[in-house]
Amino acid sequence: MTSPVRSTPAALPCVLVYHGRERVRQLARAAFPRRRARLVLVRTLAEAEQALREVFVDAMLVDVAGAADDSWKVAGLAREFPSVSFFGVAPFRSSDGPAIAQCATLGFSDVLVDHVDDAAARELVLGAAFSSRFEAALHDPPPALALTSPLQQAAWRAVVAHAGRPVRTAELATRLGVTREHLSRTFASAGAPNLKRVIDLVRLIAAGELAKNPGHDIRDVARVLEFASSSHLASTAQRIVGTKPASLARLRTVDLLERFVHGHGRSRGERVADAS
């Protein structure tokens, strides 16, 4: 019997905030304290664009009350980065109707009223964040991976909770309350893939989602997901799913899984050992 999963948190979600009013800064800091999220505050279009291309951003708040000249240019970034959940922030006066309608047109997830309850704002934004959506979509390991034991499934979910950001086997073992050696050995039992390769697979699934953003190129994706370089992302994609990184944007998750299962789930040494 394995030890119960500990409550050690995965990587904190990142909320990017474009603000022009003190009230929006106050709302963001109260709703997203350091122990619950990473907060990045920007005040110009250039800063917002730079952050989206260099930082793993889960969700973005945009002050649409007209206090900043670039508000609607920043809001337009929702179409360039659809993986990020955008939220408008406004006082909800009668004169804010056109602004709220524009947010809907741009594909915003919702609009927050200035004086929304902190917990309600946090739940709404983080519930729609990229990491939350990614984790929910991949909560159950695909049957083709043959991850059937409780420890295998718990490890899969711990990997998925990082939404493509790097995570070490030792960190997962600590989270799951077992030794690194036991986790690695047990995870790859009964024909299941190697744990390190599964970690890379999940990272590539996330890379595929981010690569679909018109605002991201492959160098941005590699930087955001903390690959050492775009060449490192390229070599990982070739080794794990047998494809070039330029193909990630057009491949679905099921396509990546199929490529992984058919020949890339285990190292060459493991495949030779299995065959002997």
N, C-alpha and C positions, 0 to 999 in steps of 0.2 A: 504494500500500500504506500502511495506517495504522500508526502506532507502536503497540507493545504496550501493553496496559493496565497502568498502574502500580498498585502495591500500597497506594496511599493509602486509608486506611480510611474507610468511611461513618460516619455518626453512631454514637457508641457506644451499645450497648444499655443500658437502665436497669433495675437490679435493686433492688426495694424490699424492705427487711428489717424485719419486726416481731420484736423481740427482747426477752427478759426475762433471758437468761443471758449471761454474759461469753463462754462458749464459742461461742454463735451469732454474736456480734459478731466474734470471732476468725476463725471459719470464713468469714464473709462477706468480711472484709477480705483474707484470704489467697487466697480463690478468685477474687475479682473486683478485682484491682489497677486503679489508675486508667487504665492504658494499655489495659485490656481491657473495662472496663465503667464505667458511672456508678452509684455505690452511694448509695442514700438510706436512712438508718436512722431508724426511728420507734419510739416506745415506747407510744403510746396509740392507741385506736380512732379518735379524732378526727384524729390526725395521719395515720393510714393512709388514712382516707377523703379527707382534704384532698389528700394526695399523688396518689391515684388520679384525682382530678378535675382536678388542675392540672398533672401531669407525665406525659409519655409513658412509661408503665411497660411494660416487656417481660415481666417475670417478678417474682414475689414469693415470698420465703421467710417462713414463719410458724413461730415457735417454739411447738410444740404440746406441750412437756414439762410444762406446768402452772406455769411460773414467772411468768406474767403473768395477771392477772385477766381481761383482755379477749381472751385467745388465741382462744377459739372464736367470739367475735363478729367478730374480724378474719378468722378462717378462713371465716366465712360470707360474706364479701365476694366469695369466688370465684364465687358465683352472681350477684352484681351486676355483676361485671366478667369475663365469660368469655373476653374477648380476651386477658387476662393469664394466663399459666401460673403456677399456684400450686404451691408445694412446701412440705411440712411439714419440720421439723427436729426430731429426737428422738434420745435415746440408744440406742433400740432395745433396751430392757429388756423382760422378759416382761410387765411391767405396762403397757407402751406399746401393747399390742395394740388396746384400744378406741380409742385416739387415732388409730392408723394406719387402722383401719376407718372412723372418722369422716372422715378426710381423703379416703378413697375415695368415701364417700357424697357429699361436697361437690364432687366432681369435680376433686380435685387431680391434677396430672400425675404426682407421685411424692412419696416421703418420703426425705429424706437422713439418714443416720446422722451423729451428731455428729462422728465422726472420719473422715469420708470424705476420700479424697485430693483435694487442691485442684483438680488438673487434671480429675479425674473429675467433681467437682461442677460445675465451670465448663462442661465439655462437655455435661453432662446438662441444666443449666438454660438455657444460651444456645442449645442445640440446639432446645429447645422454646419459646424466646422468641417473642413476636409478630413481631418483625422477621425472624427466621429463617423462620418459617412463611410470612409474607407474601412474602418473597423467593423461597422455594421454589415457592410456588403460582404466581407470576408470572414465573418464570425465563425462559420462552420467550415472546416477544412474541406477542400474538394475531394470527393471519394477517390479520384484517381491517385491521390497522394498516399492512400492507405494509412492515414493517421487515425487509428481506431482506439488506442489506449487512452485513459484519462490524462496521463502525463504528456503524451504526444499532442493531444488536443489542447491542453493548457499551454504548452509551449508554443503551438501555432498561434493561439490567441494573444499570447504575450508578444510575439513577433509582430503580428498584425497591428497591435496597439501602438506601435512606433510609426506606423503609416509610411514606411519607406526610409525613415531616418536610421542611421547606423545603430546597431545594438550588438554587444558581444555575448558569446555563449556563457561566459562567467556571470554576466549581469542577469541573464535569463535564469541561470541556475539559482542564483541568490533569490530572485523573485519567486521561484517555484519551490524553494526550500529543499533543494537537492544539490549534490556535488556536480561540478562541471562534467566530470568523467561519466558519472551515472546518466546525466541528461543526454550527452552526446551518444552514448552506447544504446540507451533505451530508445531514443528518438528514431534511430536508424534501424531498429529491429524489424523483423517480419517483412522485409522488402521495402520498407519506407525509405524516403530519400535522406541523404545526409543533412543534418541540421544547418550547417553553414551554407549549404547550397539553397536550402529553403529560405534562409534569411536573405540571400541574394535575389532569389526569385521574387519575394515580396517587395524588395527594393525596386526591382525592375517593373513590377506591376504598377507601383507608385510613379516610377519614372515615365511609364507609358501614359498615365493619366495627366501628368504635368506637361508632357510633350505635346499633348493635344491643345494646350493653351496657345492661341496665336501669339501671345506676348512673350513666350519662352522659346529660346533656341536650345540646342543640346548642351551648349556650355552653361546656360542658365540652369538647366535641369540638373546637371552634374554638381553645380555649385550649391544649389538649394538642398539637394539630398546628401551633401557632404561627401561625394566621391572625391578622391584625391585630385582628379582632373577629368576632362572629357574623354581622354584616352583610357582612363581607368573605367569609366562607364562603358566605353566601347568594348574593352576586353571582357568585362563582366557580362555584357549582353551576348557576346559571341560564345563565351564559355557556358553560360547558364541556359540560354534559349536559342543559341545558334543563329543570331541575327545581328544586323548592324543597328546602331542606336537610331539612325535616321528612320528605321522601319517601326520604331516603338509607337509613334503617333498614330499609325494606321492599324496596329494590331490590338485586338480586344484581349481582355484578361483570359478568356477561354482559349484564345490562340496561343498566348504565352504559356499557359498551363499545358496545353497539348505538346508544344515544342519541348517543354521541360521534361515531361513524362517520357517522351519518346527519345531517350538517349542522353539526357543531361542531368537527371536527378541524382546520379551517383558518380563519383570520380572514376577515372579510368582504372585505377588500382582496385577499387571496390568491384567494378564490373568484371575484371579479370579474376578476382578471387571468387566471385559468385559462380563464374563459369567453370572453374577448376574443381 
